[in-house]
């Protein structure tokens, strides 16, 4: 019984992470096309740091 619960919890987390990454990638693509910024500069820049607390929040909320 607990194995099934754990499995469902993991599936839920991965589904949330998947949608999170889809959203981040979409934002990155829009930024690149609209602003002409390179993806590497964006990811290594300080703007990407803003996504880390959100990501941690998504993970901790599910666990």
CHARMM-style PDB file with segment names, atoms N, HN, CA, C and O in Angstrom:
ATOM      1  N   UNK     1       0.833  -1.212   0.000  1.00  0.00      PROA
ATOM      2  CA  UNK     1       0.000   0.000   0.000  1.00  0.00      PROA
ATOM      3  C   UNK     1       0.868   1.262   0.000  1.00  0.00      PROA
ATOM      4  O   UNK     1       0.616   2.193  -0.765  1.00  0.00      PROA
ATOM      5  N   UNK     2       1.878   1.287   0.852  1.00  0.00      PROA
ATOM      6  HN  UNK     2       2.082   0.531   1.474  1.00  0.00      PROA
ATOM      7  CA  UNK     2       2.735   2.476   0.906  1.00  0.00      PROA
ATOM      8  C   UNK     2       3.554   2.637  -0.368  1.00  0.00      PROA
ATOM      9  O   UNK     2       3.855   3.757  -0.780  1.00  0.00      PROA
ATOM     10  N   UNK     3       3.917   1.510  -0.997  1.00  0.00      PROA
ATOM     11  HN  UNK     3       3.673   0.600  -0.663  1.00  0.00      PROA
ATOM     12  CA  UNK     3       4.675   1.582  -2.253  1.00  0.00      PROA
ATOM     13  C   UNK     3       3.859   2.287  -3.325  1.00  0.00      PROA
ATOM     14  O   UNK     3       4.388   3.106  -4.077  1.00  0.00      PROA
ATOM     15  N   UNK     4       2.590   1.975  -3.396  1.00  0.00      PROA
ATOM     16  HN  UNK     4       2.160   1.310  -2.786  1.00  0.00      PROA
ATOM     17  CA  UNK     4       1.713   2.603  -4.389  1.00  0.00      PROA
ATOM     18  C   UNK     4       1.602   4.099  -4.116  1.00  0.00      PROA
ATOM     19  O   UNK     4       1.648   4.908  -5.043  1.00  0.00      PROA
ATOM     20  N   UNK     5       1.454   4.469  -2.833  1.00  0.00      PROA
ATOM     21  HN  UNK     5       1.416   3.812  -2.080  1.00  0.00      PROA
ATOM     22  CA  UNK     5       1.374   5.887  -2.467  1.00  0.00      PROA
ATOM     23  C   UNK     5       2.645   6.628  -2.862  1.00  0.00      PROA
ATOM     24  O   UNK     5       2.587   7.720  -3.428  1.00  0.00      PROA
ATOM     25  N   UNK     6       3.797   6.025  -2.560  1.00  0.00      PROA
ATOM     26  HN  UNK     6       3.844   5.138  -2.100  1.00  0.00      PROA
ATOM     27  CA  UNK     6       5.088   6.641  -2.911  1.00  0.00      PROA
ATOM     28  C   UNK     6       5.192   6.834  -4.418  1.00  0.00      PROA
ATOM     29  O   UNK     6       5.625   7.884  -4.892  1.00  0.00      PROA
ATOM     30  N   UNK     7       4.790   5.812  -5.163  1.00  0.00      PROA
ATOM     31  HN  UNK     7       4.439   4.958  -4.778  1.00  0.00      PROA
ATOM     32  CA  UNK     7       4.856   5.857  -6.621  1.00  0.00      PROA
ATOM     33  C   UNK     7       3.982   6.983  -7.162  1.00  0.00      PROA
ATOM     34  O   UNK     7       4.399   7.727  -8.049  1.00  0.00      PROA
ATOM     35  N   UNK     8       2.776   7.106  -6.628  1.00  0.00      PROA
ATOM     36  HN  UNK     8       2.437   6.502  -5.907  1.00  0.00      PROA
ATOM     37  CA  UNK     8       1.865   8.172  -7.064  1.00  0.00      PROA
ATOM     38  C   UNK     8       2.425   9.544  -6.730  1.00  0.00      PROA
ATOM     39  O   UNK     8       2.301  10.478  -7.523  1.00  0.00      PROA
ATOM     40  N   UNK     9       3.039   9.671  -5.564  1.00  0.00      PROA
ATOM     41  HN  UNK     9       3.140   8.913  -4.920  1.00  0.00      PROA
ATOM     42  CA  UNK     9       3.632  10.945  -5.149  1.00  0.00      PROA
ATOM     43  C   UNK     9       4.753  11.333  -6.110  1.00  0.00      PROA
ATOM     44  O   UNK     9       4.856  12.489  -6.520  1.00  0.00      PROA
ATOM     45  N   UNK    10       5.597  10.354  -6.469  1.00  0.00      PROA
ATOM     46  HN  UNK    10       5.513   9.415  -6.136  1.00  0.00      PROA
ATOM     47  CA  UNK    10       6.701  10.618  -7.398  1.00  0.00      PROA
ATOM     48  C   UNK    10       6.164  11.025  -8.768  1.00  0.00      PROA
ATOM     49  O   UNK    10       6.681  11.952  -9.392  1.00  0.00      PROA
ATOM     50  N   UNK    11       5.128  10.331  -9.232  1.00  0.00      PROA
ATOM     51  HN  UNK    11       4.708   9.578  -8.725  1.00  0.00      PROA
ATOM     52  CA  UNK    11       4.524  10.672 -10.527  1.00  0.00      PROA
ATOM     53  C   UNK    11       4.013  12.104 -10.519  1.00  0.00      PROA
ATOM     54  O   UNK    11       4.190  12.840 -11.490  1.00  0.00      PROA
ATOM     55  N   UNK    12       3.379  12.493  -9.419  1.00  0.00      PROA
ATOM     56  HN  UNK    12       3.236  11.895  -8.631  1.00  0.00      PROA
ATOM     57  CA  UNK    12       2.840  13.845  -9.288  1.00  0.00      PROA
ATOM     58  C   UNK    12       3.959  14.880  -9.347  1.00  0.00      PROA
ATOM     59  O   UNK    12       3.840  15.896 -10.032  1.00  0.00      PROA
ATOM     60  N   UNK    13       5.052  14.613  -8.619  1.00  0.00      PROA
ATOM     61  HN  UNK    13       5.148  13.788  -8.062  1.00  0.00      PROA
ATOM     62  CA  UNK    13       6.197  15.527  -8.602  1.00  0.00      PROA
ATOM     63  C   UNK    13       6.782  15.661 -10.001  1.00  0.00      PROA
ATOM     64  O   UNK    13       7.061  16.770 -10.458  1.00  0.00      PROA
ATOM     65  N   UNK    14       6.969  14.524 -10.687  1.00  0.00      PROA
ATOM     66  HN  UNK    14       6.743  13.623 -10.316  1.00  0.00      PROA
ATOM     67  CA  UNK    14       7.559  14.575 -12.024  1.00  0.00      PROA
ATOM     68  C   UNK    14       6.650  15.292 -13.005  1.00  0.00      PROA
ATOM     69  O   UNK    14       7.124  16.003 -13.892  1.00  0.00      PROA
ATOM     70  N   UNK    15       5.340  15.107 -12.849  1.00  0.00      PROA
ATOM     71  HN  UNK    15       4.955  14.529 -12.129  1.00  0.00      PROA
ATOM     72  CA  UNK    15       4.399  15.796 -13.731  1.00  0.00      PROA
ATOM     73  C   UNK    15       4.492  17.306 -13.515  1.00  0.00      PROA
ATOM     74  O   UNK    15       4.511  18.070 -14.480  1.00  0.00      PROA
ATOM     75  N   UNK    16       4.549  17.736 -12.257  1.00  0.00      PROA
ATOM     76  HN  UNK    16       4.533  17.115 -11.473  1.00  0.00      PROA
ATOM     77  CA  UNK    16       4.694  19.165 -11.947  1.00  0.00      PROA
ATOM     78  C   UNK    16       6.011  19.714 -12.473  1.00  0.00      PROA
ATOM     79  O   UNK    16       6.049  20.806 -13.041  1.00  0.00      PROA
ATOM     80  N   UNK    17       7.097  18.956 -12.286  1.00  0.00      PROA
ATOM     81  HN  UNK    17       7.066  18.069 -11.826  1.00  0.00      PROA
ATOM     82  CA  UNK    17       8.404  19.399 -12.775  1.00  0.00      PROA
ATOM     83  C   UNK    17       8.395  19.509 -14.291  1.00  0.00      PROA
ATOM     84  O   UNK    17       8.961  20.444 -14.857  1.00  0.00      PROA
ATOM     85  N   UNK    18       7.743  18.541 -14.953  1.00  0.00      PROA
ATOM     86  HN  UNK    18       7.283  17.781 -14.493  1.00  0.00      PROA
ATOM     87  CA  UNK    18       7.659  18.568 -16.412  1.00  0.00      PROA
ATOM     88  C   UNK    18       6.992  19.853 -16.882  1.00  0.00      PROA
ATOM     89  O   UNK    18       7.511  20.536 -17.765  1.00  0.00      PROA
ATOM     90  N   UNK    19       5.848  20.186 -16.297  1.00  0.00      PROA
ATOM     91  HN  UNK    19       5.427  19.632 -15.580  1.00  0.00      PROA
ATOM     92  CA  UNK    19       5.141  21.409 -16.697  1.00  0.00      PROA
ATOM     93  C   UNK    19       5.926  22.650 -16.332  1.00  0.00      PROA
ATOM     94  O   UNK    19       5.889  23.649 -17.050  1.00  0.00      PROA
ATOM     95  N   UNK    20       6.648  22.588 -15.201  1.00  0.00      PROA
ATOM     96  HN  UNK    20       6.678  21.776 -14.618  1.00  0.00      PROA
ATOM     97  CA  UNK    20       7.497  23.706 -14.795  1.00  0.00      PROA
ATOM     98  C   UNK    20       8.568  23.962 -15.848  1.00  0.00      PROA
ATOM     99  O   UNK    20       8.794  25.102 -16.253  1.00  0.00      PROA
ATOM    100  N   UNK    21       9.232  22.877 -16.289  1.00  0.00      PROA
ATOM    101  HN  UNK    21       9.048  21.951 -15.960  1.00  0.00      PROA
ATOM    102  CA  UNK    21      10.283  23.037 -17.298  1.00  0.00      PROA
ATOM    103  C   UNK    21       9.723  23.473 -18.638  1.00  0.00      PROA
ATOM    104  O   UNK    21      10.364  24.249 -19.347  1.00  0.00      PROA
ATOM    105  N   UNK    22       8.540  22.992 -19.003  1.00  0.00      PROA
ATOM    106  HN  UNK    22       8.019  22.362 -18.426  1.00  0.00      PROA
ATOM    107  CA  UNK    22       7.893  23.438 -20.241  1.00  0.00      PROA
ATOM    108  C   UNK    22       7.663  24.944 -20.182  1.00  0.00      PROA
ATOM    109  O   UNK    22       7.924  25.660 -21.148  1.00  0.00      PROA
ATOM    110  N   UNK    23       7.170  25.418 -19.031  1.00  0.00      PROA
ATOM    111  HN  UNK    23       6.959  24.836 -18.246  1.00  0.00      PROA
ATOM    112  CA  UNK    23       6.921  26.859 -18.869  1.00  0.00      PROA
ATOM    113  C   UNK    23       8.221  27.649 -18.958  1.00  0.00      PROA
ATOM    114  O   UNK    23       8.278  28.679 -19.630  1.00  0.00      PROA
ATOM    115  N   UNK    24       9.267  27.171 -18.281  1.00  0.00      PROA
ATOM    116  HN  UNK    24       9.221  26.335 -17.735  1.00  0.00      PROA
ATOM    117  CA  UNK    24      10.560  27.867 -18.300  1.00  0.00      PROA
ATOM    118  C   UNK    24      11.125  27.912 -19.713  1.00  0.00      PROA
ATOM    119  O   UNK    24      11.603  28.954 -20.163  1.00  0.00      PROA
ATOM    120  N   UNK    25      11.069  26.779 -20.415  1.00  0.00      PROA
ATOM    121  HN  UNK    25      10.680  25.932 -20.050  1.00  0.00      PROA
ATOM    122  CA  UNK    25      11.590  26.736 -21.784  1.00  0.00      PROA
ATOM    123  C   UNK    25      10.810  27.663 -22.697  1.00  0.00      PROA
ATOM    124  O   UNK    25      11.388  28.332 -23.554  1.00  0.00      PROA
ATOM    125  N   UNK    26       9.489  27.703 -22.515  1.00  0.00      PROA
ATOM    126  HN  UNK    26       9.019  27.160 -21.819  1.00  0.00      PROA
ATOM    127  CA  UNK    26       8.661  28.605 -23.327  1.00  0.00      PROA
ATOM    128  C   UNK    26       9.060  30.054 -23.087  1.00  0.00      PROA
ATOM    129  O   UNK    26       9.205  30.831 -24.031  1.00  0.00      PROA
ATOM    130  N   UNK    27       9.238  30.414 -21.815  1.00  0.00      PROA
ATOM    131  HN  UNK    27       9.120  29.783 -21.049  1.00  0.00      PROA
ATOM    132  CA  UNK    27       9.650  31.782 -21.474  1.00  0.00      PROA
ATOM    133  C   UNK    27      11.011  32.087 -22.096  1.00  0.00      PROA
ATOM    134  O   UNK    27      11.221  33.168 -22.646  1.00  0.00      PROA
ATOM    135  N   UNK    28      11.937  31.124 -22.006  1.00  0.00      PROA
ATOM    136  HN  UNK    28      11.766  30.245 -21.560  1.00  0.00      PROA
ATOM    137  CA  UNK    28      13.269  31.313 -22.588  1.00  0.00      PROA
ATOM    138  C   UNK    28      13.177  31.544 -24.088  1.00  0.00      PROA
ATOM    139  O   UNK    28      13.831  32.438 -24.624  1.00  0.00      PROA
ATOM    140  N   UNK    29      12.360  30.735 -24.770  1.00  0.00      PROA
ATOM    141  HN  UNK    29      11.829  30.008 -24.334  1.00  0.00      PROA
ATOM    142  CA  UNK    29      12.219  30.860 -26.220  1.00  0.00      PROA
ATOM    143  C   UNK    29      11.672  32.231 -26.586  1.00  0.00      PROA
ATOM    144  O   UNK    29      12.175  32.886 -27.499  1.00  0.00      PROA
ATOM    145  N   UNK    30      10.640  32.661 -25.870  1.00  0.00      PROA
ATOM    146  HN  UNK    30      10.231  32.129 -25.128  1.00  0.00      PROA
ATOM    147  CA  UNK    30      10.039  33.971 -26.137  1.00  0.00      PROA
ATOM    148  C   UNK    30      11.073  35.070 -25.920  1.00  0.00      PROA
ATOM    149  O   UNK    30      11.195  35.984 -26.736  1.00  0.00      PROA
ATOM    150  N   UNK    31      11.818  34.980 -24.818  1.00  0.00      PROA
ATOM    151  HN  UNK    31      11.719  34.237 -24.156  1.00  0.00      PROA
ATOM    152  CA  UNK    31      12.861  35.975 -24.520  1.00  0.00      PROA
ATOM    153  C   UNK    31      13.887  36.041 -25.647  1.00  0.00      PROA
ATOM    154  O   UNK    31      14.291  37.122 -26.074  1.00  0.00      PROA
ATOM    155  N   UNK    32      14.301  34.867 -26.122  1.00  0.00      PROA
ATOM    156  HN  UNK    32      13.973  33.989 -25.775  1.00  0.00      PROA
ATOM    157  CA  UNK    32      15.329  34.820 -27.166  1.00  0.00      PROA
ATOM    158  C   UNK    32      14.801  35.441 -28.452  1.00  0.00      PROA
ATOM    159  O   UNK    32      15.491  36.238 -29.086  1.00  0.00      PROA
ATOM    160  N   UNK    33      13.575  35.079 -28.842  1.00  0.00      PROA
ATOM    161  HN  UNK    33      13.014  34.431 -28.326  1.00  0.00      PROA
ATOM    162  CA  UNK    33      13.022  35.594 -30.098  1.00  0.00      PROA
ATOM    163  C   UNK    33      12.695  37.081 -30.010  1.00  0.00      PROA
ATOM    164  O   UNK    33      12.923  37.829 -30.961  1.00  0.00      PROA
ATOM    165  N   UNK    34      12.160  37.506 -28.867  1.00  0.00      PROA
ATOM    166  HN  UNK    34      11.975  36.899 -28.095  1.00  0.00      PROA
ATOM    167  CA  UNK    34      11.746  38.905 -28.726  1.00  0.00      PROA
ATOM    168  C   UNK    34      12.937  39.795 -28.400  1.00  0.00      PROA
ATOM    169  O   UNK    34      13.142  40.829 -29.037  1.00  0.00      PROA
ATOM    170  N   UNK    35      13.726  39.388 -27.400  1.00  0.00      PROA
ATOM    171  HN  UNK    35      13.559  38.548 -26.883  1.00  0.00      PROA
ATOM    172  CA  UNK    35      14.804  40.251 -26.919  1.00  0.00      PROA
ATOM    173  C   UNK    35      16.145  40.024 -27.580  1.00  0.00      PROA
ATOM    174  O   UNK    35      17.046  40.853 -27.452  1.00  0.00      PROA
ATOM    175  N   UNK    36      16.293  38.901 -28.294  1.00  0.00      PROA
ATOM    176  HN  UNK    36      15.561  38.228 -28.399  1.00  0.00      PROA
ATOM    177  CA  UNK    36      17.556  38.600 -28.949  1.00  0.00      PROA
ATOM    178  C   UNK    36      18.653  38.181 -27.984  1.00  0.00      PROA
ATOM    179  O   UNK    36      19.833  38.206 -28.335  1.00  0.00      PROA
ATOM    180  N   UNK    37      18.270  37.793 -26.759  1.00  0.00      PROA
ATOM    181  HN  UNK    37      17.312  37.773 -26.474  1.00  0.00      PROA
ATOM    182  CA  UNK    37      19.265  37.320 -25.790  1.00  0.00      PROA
ATOM    183  C   UNK    37      19.629  35.872 -26.116  1.00  0.00      PROA
ATOM    184  O   UNK    37      18.808  35.120 -26.641  1.00  0.00      PROA
ATOM    185  N   UNK    38      20.858  35.492 -25.800  1.00  0.00      PROA
ATOM    186  HN  UNK    38      21.525  36.103 -25.373  1.00  0.00      PROA
ATOM    187  CA  UNK    38      21.225  34.094 -25.998  1.00  0.00      PROA
ATOM    188  C   UNK    38      20.774  33.285 -24.781  1.00  0.00      PROA
ATOM    189  O   UNK    38      20.741  33.795 -23.661  1.00  0.00      PROA
ATOM    190  N   UNK    39      20.431  32.022 -25.017  1.00  0.00      PROA
ATOM    191  HN  UNK    39      20.458  31.607 -25.926  1.00  0.00      PROA
ATOM    192  CA  UNK    39      19.921  31.165 -23.945  1.00  0.00      PROA
ATOM    193  C   UNK    39      20.981  30.985 -22.855  1.00  0.00      PROA
ATOM    194  O   UNK    39      20.665  31.004 -21.665  1.00  0.00      PROA
ATOM    195  N   UNK    40      22.234  30.811 -23.268  1.00  0.00      PROA
ATOM    196  HN  UNK    40      22.490  30.795 -24.234  1.00  0.00      PROA
ATOM    197  CA  UNK    40      23.307  30.593 -22.294  1.00  0.00      PROA
ATOM    198  C   UNK    40      23.434  31.799 -21.362  1.00  0.00      PROA
ATOM    199  O   UNK    40      23.539  31.632 -20.147  1.00  0.00      PROA
ATOM    200  N   UNK    41      23.426  33.007 -21.920  1.00  0.00      PROA
ATOM    201  HN  UNK    41      23.341  33.143 -22.907  1.00  0.00      PROA
ATOM    202  CA  UNK    41      23.495  34.226 -21.101  1.00  0.00      PROA
ATOM    203  C   UNK    41      22.310  34.294 -20.147  1.00  0.00      PROA
ATOM    204  O   UNK    41      22.457  34.685 -18.989  1.00  0.00      PROA
ATOM    205  N   UNK    42      21.141  33.915 -20.636  1.00  0.00      PROA
ATOM    206  HN  UNK    42      21.022  33.598 -21.577  1.00  0.00      PROA
ATOM    207  CA  UNK    42      19.935  33.996 -19.817  1.00  0.00      PROA
ATOM    208  C   UNK    42      20.001  33.012 -18.651  1.00  0.00      PROA
ATOM    209  O   UNK    42      19.709  33.365 -17.509  1.00  0.00      PROA
ATOM    210  N   UNK    43      20.392  31.762 -18.958  1.00  0.00      PROA
ATOM    211  HN  UNK    43      20.629  31.475 -19.886  1.00  0.00      PROA
ATOM    212  CA  UNK    43      20.420  30.716 -17.930  1.00  0.00      PROA
ATOM    213  C   UNK    43      21.493  31.005 -16.881  1.00  0.00      PROA
ATOM    214  O   UNK    43      21.272  30.799 -15.688  1.00  0.00      PROA
ATOM    215  N   UNK    44      22.672  31.487 -17.336  1.00  0.00      PROA
ATOM    216  HN  UNK    44      22.852  31.654 -18.306  1.00  0.00      PROA
ATOM    217  CA  UNK    44      23.750  31.765 -16.388  1.00  0.00      PROA
ATOM    218  C   UNK    44      23.571  33.125 -15.710  1.00  0.00      PROA
ATOM    219  O   UNK    44      24.227  33.423 -14.712  1.00  0.00      PROA
ATOM    220  N   UNK    45      22.687  33.933 -16.257  1.00  0.00      PROA
ATOM    221  HN  UNK    45      22.154  33.691 -17.068  1.00  0.00      PROA
ATOM    222  CA  UNK    45      22.436  35.260 -15.686  1.00  0.00      PROA
ATOM    223  C   UNK    45      21.627  35.186 -14.409  1.00  0.00      PROA
ATOM    224  O   UNK    45      21.158  34.121 -14.007  1.00  0.00      PROA
ATOM    225  N   UNK    46      21.475  36.338 -13.779  1.00  0.00      PROA
ATOM    226  HN  UNK    46      21.856  37.203 -14.105  1.00  0.00      PROA
ATOM    227  CA  UNK    46      20.792  36.377 -12.482  1.00  0.00      PROA
ATOM    228  C   UNK    46      19.292  36.136 -12.615  1.00  0.00      PROA
ATOM    229  O   UNK    46      18.643  35.739 -11.647  1.00  0.00      PROA
ATOM    230  N   UNK    47      18.731  36.371 -13.808  1.00  0.00      PROA
ATOM    231  HN  UNK    47      19.258  36.694 -14.594  1.00  0.00      PROA
ATOM    232  CA  UNK    47      17.284  36.200 -13.985  1.00  0.00      PROA
ATOM    233  C   UNK    47      16.857  34.765 -13.705  1.00  0.00      PROA
ATOM    234  O   UNK    47      15.796  34.518 -13.132  1.00  0.00      PROA
ATOM    235  N   UNK    48      17.709  33.816 -14.123  1.00  0.00      PROA
ATOM    236  HN  UNK    48      18.571  34.016 -14.589  1.00  0.00      PROA
ATOM    237  CA  UNK    48      17.354  32.405 -13.943  1.00  0.00      PROA
ATOM    238  C   UNK    48      17.288  32.029 -12.471  1.00  0.00      PROA
ATOM    239  O   UNK    48      16.549  31.118 -12.096  1.00  0.00      PROA
ATOM    240  N   UNK    49      18.057  32.726 -11.631  1.00  0.00      PROA
ATOM    241  HN  UNK    49      18.657  33.465 -11.936  1.00  0.00      PROA
ATOM    242  CA  UNK    49      18.080  32.448 -10.186  1.00  0.00      PROA
ATOM    243  C   UNK    49      16.682  32.625  -9.591  1.00  0.00      PROA
ATOM    244  O   UNK    49      16.343  31.981  -8.598  1.00  0.00      PROA
ATOM    245  N   UNK    50      15.878  33.487 -10.190  1.00  0.00      PROA
ATOM    246  HN  UNK    50      16.153  34.010 -10.997  1.00  0.00      PROA
ATOM    247  CA  UNK    50      14.516  33.713  -9.697  1.00  0.00      PROA
ATOM    248  C   UNK    50      13.656  32.459  -9.799  1.00  0.00      PROA
ATOM    249  O   UNK    50      12.690  32.307  -9.051  1.00  0.00      PROA
ATOM    250  N   UNK    51      14.004  31.553 -10.727  1.00  0.00      PROA
ATOM    251  HN  UNK    51      14.789  31.677 -11.335  1.00  0.00      PROA
ATOM    252  CA  UNK    51      13.201  30.338 -10.889  1.00  0.00      PROA
ATOM    253  C   UNK    51      13.524  29.284  -9.838  1.00  0.00      PROA
ATOM    254  O   UNK    51      12.704  28.405  -9.573  1.00  0.00      PROA
ATOM    255  N   UNK    52      14.716  29.362  -9.231  1.00  0.00      PROA
ATOM    256  HN  UNK    52      15.383  30.076  -9.445  1.00  0.00      PROA
ATOM    257  CA  UNK    52      15.144  28.322  -8.289  1.00  0.00      PROA
ATOM    258  C   UNK    52      14.227  28.237  -7.065  1.00  0.00      PROA
ATOM    259  O   UNK    52      13.835  27.130  -6.697  1.00  0.00      PROA
ATOM    260  N   UNK    53      13.864  29.358  -6.411  1.00  0.00      PROA
ATOM    261  HN  UNK    53      14.183  30.258  -6.709  1.00  0.00      PROA
ATOM    262  CA  UNK    53      12.928  29.256  -5.278  1.00  0.00      PROA
ATOM    263  C   UNK    53      11.574  28.684  -5.684  1.00  0.00      PROA
ATOM    264  O   UNK    53      10.945  27.957  -4.914  1.00  0.00      PROA
ATOM    265  N   UNK    54      11.126  29.014  -6.896  1.00  0.00      PROA
ATOM    266  HN  UNK    54      11.637  29.604  -7.521  1.00  0.00      PROA
ATOM    267  CA  UNK    54       9.851  28.483  -7.386  1.00  0.00      PROA
ATOM    268  C   UNK    54       9.957  26.972  -7.526  1.00  0.00      PROA
ATOM    269  O   UNK    54       9.061  26.237  -7.111  1.00  0.00      PROA
ATOM    270  N   UNK    55      11.060  26.512  -8.115  1.00  0.00      PROA
ATOM    271  HN  UNK    55      11.788  27.110  -8.452  1.00  0.00      PROA
ATOM    272  CA  UNK    55      11.290  25.079  -8.291  1.00  0.00      PROA
ATOM    273  C   UNK    55      11.320  24.366  -6.948  1.00  0.00      PROA
ATOM    274  O   UNK    55      10.694  23.320  -6.784  1.00  0.00      PROA
ATOM    275  N   UNK    56      12.046  24.929  -5.987  1.00  0.00      PROA
ATOM    276  HN  UNK    56      12.555  25.780  -6.120  1.00  0.00      PROA
ATOM    277  CA  UNK    56      12.119  24.341  -4.650  1.00  0.00      PROA
ATOM    278  C   UNK    56      10.741  24.329  -3.991  1.00  0.00      PROA
ATOM    279  O   UNK    56      10.392  23.380  -3.288  1.00  0.00      PROA
ATOM    280  N   UNK    57       9.968  25.376  -4.220  1.00  0.00      PROA
ATOM    281  HN  UNK    57      10.251  26.146  -4.791  1.00  0.00      PROA
ATOM    282  CA  UNK    57       8.614  25.444  -3.681  1.00  0.00      PROA
ATOM    283  C   UNK    57       7.724  24.353  -4.239  1.00  0.00      PROA
ATOM    284  O   UNK    57       6.937  23.749  -3.510  1.00  0.00      PROA
ATOM    285  N   UNK    58       7.850  24.099  -5.543  1.00  0.00      PROA
ATOM    286  HN  UNK    58       8.489  24.589  -6.135  1.00  0.00      PROA
ATOM    287  CA  UNK    58       7.056  23.045  -6.193  1.00  0.00      PROA
ATOM    288  C   UNK    58       7.406  21.697  -5.596  1.00  0.00      PROA
ATOM    289  O   UNK    58       6.518  20.893  -5.312  1.00  0.00      PROA
ATOM    290  N   UNK    59       8.704  21.438  -5.403  1.00  0.00      PROA
ATOM    291  HN  UNK    59       9.425  22.091  -5.634  1.00  0.00      PROA
ATOM    292  CA  UNK    59       9.144  20.148  -4.861  1.00  0.00      PROA
ATOM    293  C   UNK    59       8.684  19.986  -3.411  1.00  0.00      PROA
ATOM    294  O   UNK    59       8.111  18.955  -3.058  1.00  0.00      PROA
ATOM    295  N   UNK    60       8.928  20.995  -2.566  1.00  0.00      PROA
ATOM    296  HN  UNK    60       9.393  21.833  -2.853  1.00  0.00      PROA
ATOM    297  CA  UNK    60       8.602  20.872  -1.145  1.00  0.00      PROA
ATOM    298  C   UNK    60       7.092  20.808  -0.911  1.00  0.00      PROA
ATOM    299  O   UNK    60       6.633  20.194   0.053  1.00  0.00      PROA
ATOM    300  N   UNK    61       6.328  21.442  -1.791  1.00  0.00      PROA
ATOM    301  HN  UNK    61       6.701  21.940  -2.574  1.00  0.00      PROA
ATOM    302  CA  UNK    61       4.871  21.419  -1.667  1.00  0.00      PROA
ATOM    303  C   UNK    61       4.333  20.005  -1.858  1.00  0.00      PROA
ATOM    304  O   UNK    61       3.374  19.603  -1.198  1.00  0.00      PROA
ATOM    305  N   UNK    62       4.956  19.253  -2.768  1.00  0.00      PROA
ATOM    306  HN  UNK    62       5.734  19.580  -3.304  1.00  0.00      PROA
ATOM    307  CA  UNK    62       4.493  17.901  -3.083  1.00  0.00      PROA
ATOM    308  C   UNK    62       4.943  16.873  -2.058  1.00  0.00      PROA
ATOM    309  O   UNK    62       4.257  15.873  -1.848  1.00  0.00      PROA
ATOM    310  N   UNK    63       6.091  17.103  -1.413  1.00  0.00      PROA
ATOM    311  HN  UNK    63       6.648  17.915  -1.583  1.00  0.00      PROA
ATOM    312  CA  UNK    63       6.640  16.110  -0.477  1.00  0.00      PROA
ATOM    313  C   UNK    63       6.092  16.314   0.909  1.00  0.00      PROA
ATOM    314  OT1 UNK    63       6.442  15.572   1.827  1.00  0.00      PROA
TER     315      UNK     63
END
